[in-house]
Amino acid sequence: MILDIGDPRPVLLVDVDGVLNPWGATDCPPGFSTHNFFPGERVLLSRAHGELLTSLASAYELVWATAWEHNANRFIAPILALPELPVIEFPVDGRDPYFRKLPAVIEAVGQRPCAWIDDEHRPDHYTWAERRGVPTLLVDIDPAEGLTLEVVTRLADWAAELAGRGPR
């Protein structure tokens, strides 16, 4: 999938596990509910995350960048009251799944500015971000906490600076 190069907004790459599903939490945090989409796999979701992401939608093109791929639209988006979002598909090639995200992201975002929220950024993600010559923001998320208002404020400020409006 290659995103629309004519969209002036930066891309916001959204992971699910660790970002919207704080899998590292020992208990279900306040404001979250437990979902059992797959046998033996606890998924914690908060409608507040949908509201936070929606608040960024005018500044960013929101895109799923998750191993959930199209299941993010099927299971996650309805609970968070999000519209169906574009999905970056990660090829299955037998290698470690963490190493297959970056090539697909590179192809999808092209030369558009992007921010990427993930709980498992790898060293090669940072190398790519530093060398690509296009504004790129990588945000590490604590998988025990998930997406926070602080992170959303940082993303909003970054997008505003790119648009020449300065931080909020």
C-alpha angles and dihedrals in degrees: 000000000000117000125231107279089200094065106102094204122093117249120252110208109207124199120196110206109067093007105056095006107049093206091172093064112110093211133022103278120231111277093026130105128205120242129187105202093151127032112269095003118111114207119192117201135177124199085215088072089059090052091049093050092045088055088061097046096094091053098040142033100237114221131177110240098174141115084243086073109169091359086073088068092041099049112010104039096057093051092047092043091240124148119243107285131204112268129218108214117215115213118237108227105151095260127115105296092228091065095053097061099072100056091050091047092050091052094045100048097040108176097337119119111254145183119207124200113195138140094221109048110167127214090256089059090059093046090052092047093050095047104039097088093223124096107274129172122192115194120193114215124204104236091212091057108028126196114355137191088248091059092046090051090051090050092047092049092048092051091047091052090050090051090050095248098110125227122316 
